[in-house]
Amino acid sequence: MSNTPKALTIAGSDSGGGAGIQADLKTFQELGAYGMSVITAVTAQNTKGVQNIHAIPVEMVVDQLKSIADDLRPEALKTGMLFSAEIIEAVSSLIQEYKWANVVVDPVMIAKGGAELLKKDAIEALKKHLLPLADILTPNIPEAEQLTGRKIEDKQGREDAAKFLHGLGAKQIVIKGGHLPYENEPVDLYYDGEQLIEFEGKRIETSQTHGTGCTFAAAITAELAVGKSPIEAVETAKAFIQEAISVPLHLGSGHGPTNHWAYRRKYQ
């Protein structure tokens, strides 16, 4: 039996390669985890935006999950774009059935260009079925506002949101701070029901940020798969995405992708 750590992404496909399963698999590879995928939707997408979305039939999503469970048990998994309540319910049910651990939930709702990646009626399904299974939940500020129904305008508001989300069942929460205009530097807030920890970063003025949320959550997932603690995983993910943004690839004419090999070239 191989000791190779395995990480699974359950998310949408980005034809431009900057976000979704493409970003996840690149990140897994960079951090030493064997990557597997369950595709929930196919998007026609580039740096300028999302041109079309085709949801994968829920039966096919289920079959992909069953194929992995039958042969390749992941040490950690992440969910990204799930698109519909039906897919959320099916995925949540199978995560429970297979007793998979180290579940990272990235509650993807809106693309960088503004396209809706989660139907509005699916938000309640996400809160009811998937959040209670989340070992780590990684919303940005707009996503945290959608999940809590509260406006987050300051540090206290973010702490209150983290505690609210913990009350919905998520064991640990990392609320990303990049969308907060009142902070000069992006500060991510971690909460596990007891301690509040701030992870500071450096704000970089750039449009090369497509897929940052996917990549951050994928880095946490990969680190959990290789045996790191949740806090260690978040620390590495923060450093990974900082480097990925700092050394841009300058691809396309819109919101360009991050550089997934920048961290390895600096630290390994």
N, C-alpha and C positions, 0 to 999 in steps of 0.2 A: 504494500500500500504506500503510495506516494505521500510525502509530507509537504508537498507544495501547497501553500495557502491559496484558497479559491475565493473569489469575490463575484457576486452576481449583481447585475444592474437590471432593473425592471423599469423600462422607460421608453420614450419615443426616439425614433431615428431622425437625425438632422442631416440632410443630404449635403450640407455645406461643411460638415465635420467639426463644427465648433462647439456644439452642445450635445445634449442627449447621450445616447449610448456610445456614440463615437468619442465624445469627450471622456466618458466614464471608462471605457476600455483602455484608452491611452493612459489615463491616470493610474488605473490598476497596474498596467504594465510597468510604468515608471517607478512605482513603489513596491514592486516585487510580488504582486498577487496575480494569479492566473484568472483572467477575466471571462465571464460568461454573461449572456444577455437574454432577456425576454423582451421582445419588441411589442409595445402596446399601441403604437401609432407610427405611421410613416409621414414625414413632413417634406414638402418641397420647400426648401429653405436655403438662403444664402446670407451674406453679411448685411444685405439690405432689408431683409424681413422674411416672413413666412408667406409663401404664395398659395399653399394648399395643405390640407391635413386629411389623412385617411386613417380612421381608427381601425385597428385590427379587430376582427370579430372576437368576442370574449371567449368563444370555444377554442380559438387558436392560441390565445394568451394562456388559457388553462393548460392546453396540451404542451406548450413550451415549458411551463413550470413543472409539469409532471415528468417530462423527459429529463429535466435537470435533477429533480428529486430522486428519480429512479436510478441515477448513475453517478451524479456529481454533486455531493452535498456541499454547499458553500459554508465557509467559516463566517462570512459576513455578507450582507446584501444591502442594497439601497433601492429605494423607489424614487422615480422622478415623475415625468409626465404620465399620468394615468388616464386622463381625458374624461372618463365617464364614471358615473356611480356604479354601473354594472361591472366595469373592470376593477374598480376599487374594492367592491364587495368580494369578487372572485379571488383577487390577489390576497386580500386580508384573510379569507377563509383558508387558503392553502398555506399561508405562512403559519397560521395557527396549527393546521393539521400536521405539517411537517416539523413543527416545533423548532423552526429556524431561529437562531440567536443573532445578536449584533445587527439589529435592523435599524438602518438609517433612513429616515423619511425626509426627503426634500420635497416640500409641498408646492411643486411647480404649478403656477397658475397663468402667468403672462410671459410671453416672449419679450426679448429686448425691444423689438420693433412694435410691440403692443398687441400682437395676436393672442387670442384667448386659447390657452392650452389645457384648461380645465373648465368643463361646463359649470355654469353657476349652480345648477341643482346638484352637482357632485360634491360641493364643499361640505355639506352636512354629512354625506357618506364618508368623506375623508375624516371628519371629526369623530364620527360614531364608530367606524370600523377599523381605521388604520392608526390613528393617533395613539390608542391604547396599546398598540403593538410596538410603538417606536421606542427603541433604546436611546436613540438620539434623533431629535427633530431639528431641522436646520432652516427655518424660515428667514427671509429677508423682512424688512420693515413692512412693506405693503402686504406680504403674505401673512405676517403676524397680525396685522390689522384686520384682514379678512377673517382669520380664524378666531380672533377674540371679539370682533365687533367693536373694537375700541381704537381711537386715534392715538398714535404714539408720537409724542412731540418732544419728549425729553427723557433724561436718564431714568427718572422714576417711572415714567410710563412704560418704558421697556422692561424694567424689573417687574412691574405689575403684570405685564403681558406674559413674561416667562413663567411667573407663578400661576397664572390662569391656565396656560397651556399644560403645565405640570398637573394641574387639577383635572384636565381632560384625559390624563392617562399617560402622556409622554414622560418617560423616566428621566431623560436629560434633554435640555433645550439649549441650542445655540442660536441666538437671534443676531443675525449679521447687521453690522452698523453702517455699511457703505451708503445706504440711502438716507441717512440722517444728516440734514444740512447744517445742524447746529454744532456738529463735531468737526473740528479741523482735521482730525485723523480718524480713520475708520476703526471703531472699537466693537469687537464681537462680545456678546454677553453670554456666558455659560451658567446654567442653573441646573442642579440635580435634586432639588427638593430641600437642600440644606445650605449649600454654599453658592455664592454668586462670585464668579471669576470673570474679570475683563481681560480679553486678549487684544492688545493694541497692535495696530498696523500703520503703514505709511500710505497716505492718500496719493494716488498717481493720476494726474490729469491726462486721460486718454480715452479714445473711443474703442480701443481694442479690448473689450470686456465681454464679448459674447461667450456664454458658457461658463461664467465664473461660478455661479451657484452650483451647477452640475459638477464642476471640477472640484470645488471645495468639499461637497458631500461625498464624492467618489474617493477623494483622498482620505477622508475620515474612515470610509468603508474599507479601503485597502489596508490602512494601518490597523484597524480592528482585526482584519483577516490574518495579519501576520503576528498578532498577539499583543499589540500595544494596548495600554489602558485608554479609556475614553479621553481623559485629559491629554495624554501624550498624543493621541490621534488628532485631537483638535489643534494642538500646538504645531504638529507637522503640517496639517492641512492649511493652517494659516500661513506658514512659511512657504508652502508649495504654491499657493495661489498668489502670494505676494511676488514671488519670482516669475510666475507665469504671466503676470500683468506687466512686470517691470521690463521684461525683454520681449517686446511685441514682435510679431511676425509681419505685420503690415500687409495682410491679405485682404483683398476685396475693397469695396468703396464705401462700406457702411460700418456697422459695429463688428470689427474684426475679431478673430478668435484669440484666445490666450496661447501662450507658448508652453506646451506640456512637458518639454524636455529641459526647460530652463533650470528647474530645481536640481535635477540630476547633474547637470553640467557644473553647477556651482558647488554642490555639497558632496557629490559622490565621486 
